Amino acid sequence: MNRRNNRRPALQKEKISVIAASVFVLSALTLAGVYMSAQGDVEKEENRIDFAKLEQENITAEEDSTGLADTRFVSGKAQAELAAKDTKQGDARFVNEDMYDLSDVNDMDVDPAFTEVNSGQVENTRQENALAGTDKAAVFMEEEKIAAETPLSFTDTDTLALPVVGDVLLDYSMDKAVYHATMQQYHYNPALVIAAQEGQTITAAADGIVTAVYQDAQTGNTISFDLGNGYELTYGQLSDINLSVGDRVAAGDVVGKVAKPTIYYSEEGTNIYYKLTKDGVPVDPLKR
């Protein structure tokens, strides 16, 4: 009995020690949990972005640098607050508190030529350019009209440019007969027959008006021009003629291209028939 009685106090002390240790451990764990939770809240708080604070700092920075808040990139509420503040300071720009949110506005897209509509100082360069283009077109049309109405004037002192540079196959000759190889006979020749290459471009030798475009058995596709004062110029052995009677040409304008020779010039080969007349009478083109 004494042994049992002696063991009871020892067991009680042991239980108390275990309980005390358990309480200590639990307390320590609780404190540790509370500490870690607090640290987590601090980190979350540090990582949280205070937009209101940033907005206010931005407004303050703009006011410090310019004296006025830059409202282009702030919310409508903040703009209203700035408007109220600036109104108290006498700035009439922000009298209306119904402000718009201009956060998406890109001021680089604004065309200075179309701003300040009611200022009386609008610079509409696009319209000016359009008018300038219209003026140029009008000037061009007027020049064309004047040129068309200007009478032709070809005098005895004016000169002509040869249609091509090449050998003279049949020379102009109205005072004596020359031999025509294809026809195998002598006859008077009222024009120059000049060697050329098929497809070669032929241009007008002077300003003129088309008087005839026709097909001739000897000269093939033929075109004639009135040069003025009774002078008329005729080209033969052509292709790709894109002119019509009444068309006006300037010296250097394309008349057509060199065609294959007709059978009347098969021995002479590819050529250009080039004839000048004055009041219907043949004139030597080389003397013009």
ChimeraX attribute file (.defattr): number of C-alpha atoms within 10 A of each C-alpha:
attribute: neighborCount
match mode: 1-to-1
recipient: residues
	/A:1	5
	/A:2	6
	/A:3	7
	/A:4	8
	/A:5	9
	/A:6	10
	/A:7	10
	/A:8	11
	/A:9	11
	/A:10	11
	/A:11	11
	/A:12	11
	/A:13	11
	/A:14	12
	/A:15	12
	/A:16	12
	/A:17	12
	/A:18	12
	/A:19	12
	/A:20	12
	/A:21	12
	/A:22	12
	/A:23	12
	/A:24	12
	/A:25	12
	/A:26	12
	/A:27	12
	/A:28	12
	/A:29	12
	/A:30	12
	/A:31	12
	/A:32	12
	/A:33	12
	/A:34	12
	/A:35	12
	/A:36	12
	/A:37	12
	/A:38	12
	/A:39	12
	/A:40	12
	/A:41	12
	/A:42	12
	/A:43	11
	/A:44	11
	/A:45	11
	/A:46	10
	/A:47	9
	/A:48	9
	/A:49	10
	/A:50	10
	/A:51	9
	/A:52	10
	/A:53	10
	/A:54	11
	/A:55	15
	/A:56	13
	/A:57	12
	/A:58	16
	/A:59	20
	/A:60	15
	/A:61	15
	/A:62	15
	/A:63	13
	/A:64	11
	/A:65	9
	/A:66	9
	/A:67	10
	/A:68	15
	/A:69	19
	/A:70	16
	/A:71	20
	/A:72	16
	/A:73	16
	/A:74	19
	/A:75	16
	/A:76	18
	/A:77	14
	/A:78	18
	/A:79	24
	/A:80	19
	/A:81	15
	/A:82	21
	/A:83	23
	/A:84	16
	/A:85	14
	/A:86	17
	/A:87	16
	/A:88	12
	/A:89	9
	/A:90	10
	/A:91	13
	/A:92	11
	/A:93	9
	/A:94	19
	/A:95	16
	/A:96	11
	/A:97	15
	/A:98	12
	/A:99	18
	/A:100	14
	/A:101	16
	/A:102	15
	/A:103	12
	/A:104	8
	/A:105	11
	/A:106	9
	/A:107	9
	/A:108	7
	/A:109	7
	/A:110	10
	/A:111	9
	/A:112	12
	/A:113	13
	/A:114	13
	/A:115	13
	/A:116	11
	/A:117	10
	/A:118	7
	/A:119	7
	/A:120	7
	/A:121	11
	/A:122	13
	/A:123	14
	/A:124	13
	/A:125	12
	/A:126	11
	/A:127	10
	/A:128	11
	/A:129	11
	/A:130	11
	/A:131	12
	/A:132	12
	/A:133	12
	/A:134	12
	/A:135	12
	/A:136	12
	/A:137	12
	/A:138	12
	/A:139	12
	/A:140	12
	/A:141	12
	/A:142	12
	/A:143	12
	/A:144	12
	/A:145	11
	/A:146	11
	/A:147	13
	/A:148	14
	/A:149	9
	/A:150	9
	/A:151	12
	/A:152	16
	/A:153	14
	/A:154	19
	/A:155	13
	/A:156	10
	/A:157	7
	/A:158	9
	/A:159	14
	/A:160	16
	/A:161	15
	/A:162	17
	/A:163	19
	/A:164	18
	/A:165	10
	/A:166	14
	/A:167	12
	/A:168	14
	/A:169	18
	/A:170	20
	/A:171	18
	/A:172	23
	/A:173	17
	/A:174	15
	/A:175	9
	/A:176	10
	/A:177	13
	/A:178	16
	/A:179	14
	/A:180	18
	/A:181	15
	/A:182	13
	/A:183	13
	/A:184	9
	/A:185	10
	/A:186	12
	/A:187	14
	/A:188	15
	/A:189	20
	/A:190	21
	/A:191	23
	/A:192	23
	/A:193	24
	/A:194	22
	/A:195	19
	/A:196	22
	/A:197	16
	/A:198	18
	/A:199	14
	/A:200	14
	/A:201	17
	/A:202	22
	/A:203	19
	/A:204	21
	/A:205	21
	/A:206	20
	/A:207	18
	/A:208	25
	/A:209	22
	/A:210	20
	/A:211	18
	/A:212	15
	/A:213	18
	/A:214	11
	/A:215	13
	/A:216	12
	/A:217	10
	/A:218	15
	/A:219	22
	/A:220	21
	/A:221	21
	/A:222	21
	/A:223	24
	/A:224	20
	/A:225	26
	/A:226	23
	/A:227	24
	/A:228	16
	/A:229	14
	/A:230	14
	/A:231	22
	/A:232	24
	/A:233	24
	/A:234	19
	/A:235	25
	/A:236	24
	/A:237	27
	/A:238	27
	/A:239	20
	/A:240	13
	/A:241	16
	/A:242	10
	/A:243	17
	/A:244	13
	/A:245	13
	/A:246	13
	/A:247	13
	/A:248	17
	/A:249	21
	/A:250	14
	/A:251	13
	/A:252	14
	/A:253	14
	/A:254	16
	/A:255	21
	/A:256	22
	/A:257	19
	/A:258	25
	/A:259	21
	/A:260	20
	/A:261	22
	/A:262	18
	/A:263	15
	/A:264	16
	/A:265	20
	/A:266	14
	/A:267	14
	/A:268	17
	/A:269	19
	/A:270	20
	/A:271	30
	/A:272	30
	/A:273	22
	/A:274	23
	/A:275	21
	/A:276	25
	/A:277	18
	/A:278	15
	/A:279	11
	/A:280	10
	/A:281	11
	/A:282	19
	/A:283	21
	/A:284	17
	/A:285	19
	/A:286	13
	/A:287	9
	/A:288	14
